[in-house]
Amino acid sequence: MNLGFLGGRFDPVHGGHLDAAQDACTQHQLDRVVFVPTAQVPHQSQRIHAAAADRLAMLRLALAARPQFAISDFELGQPGASYTIDSVRHFRGLHPTDRLFWIIGSDQLTRLHEWKNIHELAVLIEFIVLTRLGHSRPPAGAIPALRVHPCDGRVNETSATELRARVKRGLPLAGVPDAVAEYIARRRLYL
């Protein structure tokens, strides 16, 4: 099987996440894309706003009618900050013979050399890179085993930061599934 993994805060999940997963799935013939919500991010500047249970519930609502998408709560059950290498080791153990892909934006590609254990990570998993304007590949040879597959995705400018700000200002939400918007309102998230 070809399995894609899309990690993130999903705080909240929105159309940009869904478009990225669908584009990667279609262009690279993935059998499934697994959304991997993080418990804690390594960088303190990237704060998580909604509780893990709420982010997981919103993901379930957003993916309910999409059988090619799944959710892993692996990172949510781990103590401390979430690192991609730990998740990939876990998924590689579960899927030793499958082809695994981590889906990232091209803005992340330029910083891959900063990722924890990137040389091991490059051996364990391939990367699908969603094209974003203004970002380029890292220098050739910087990460020897790195396997990168470009993905020309839709440009979706939806931002979780902007969505949270809209909720705070009492403005309607656009760019999130209706069920997610209803959940945010019902739970009074991001106020």
Buried (B, 14 or more C-beta within 10 A) or exposed (E): EBBBBBBBBBBBBBBBBBBBBBBBBEBBEBEBBBBBBBBBBBEEEEEBBBEBEBBBBBBBBBBEEBEBBBBBBBBBEBEEBBBBBBBBBBBBEEEEEBBBBBBBBBEBBBEBEEBEBBEEBBBBBBBBBBBEEEBEBBEEEEBEEBEBEBBEBEEBEBEBEBBBEBBEEEEEBEBBBEBBBEBBBEBEBBE
